[in-house]
Each structure stands twice: as structure tokens, then as C-alpha cells.
């Protein structure tokens, strides 16, 4: 699993994770019997971040209600278009 850090930011602030890293971490939670917090701690990832990723995957799979990733992207795009029109 690879973590990509941003230059110039100390410690954990501003870290970003590859999609592969996120998918691997989510799989550890969904396919195992360990809680999110324990998996997150073992990987050095914030429990809230990992929990958010797990929740989004469950939404995308239809296991939980919410906006799927594609729907969320479309909503962001539509809001940007609306702001441009209203200028």
C-alpha cells in the first residue's frame, strides 16, 4: 500500500492517499472482522478518513443510502455550472 505525502507539510497534515491505498484499506475493513479504528491505527490512517471511505464504498455498492460517487461528482459539476451562470 503506498501513501503519497505532499511536500512542505509536516506530519500528517495534508496527506493524500492513492485510490489503490484507499481500496486496500477499505477491503481490510469489509473483508475482515476488525473494526475501522483498529485497521486505521495499524495503517497510520485517521479512523474518520477510513470510515468515510468505507461508508462511500457501501453507498456505491447499494448497501447504504446516500449519493454514489458518480452522483456526487455530477452534483459538484452542476453546482459549478450554476455558479458560472449566476455570475
Secondary structure, 3 states (H helix, E strand, C coil): CCEECCCCCCCCCCCEECHHHHHHHHHHHHHCCCCHHHHHHHHCCCHHHHHHHHHHHHHHCCCCCCCCHHHHHHHHHHHHHHHHHCC
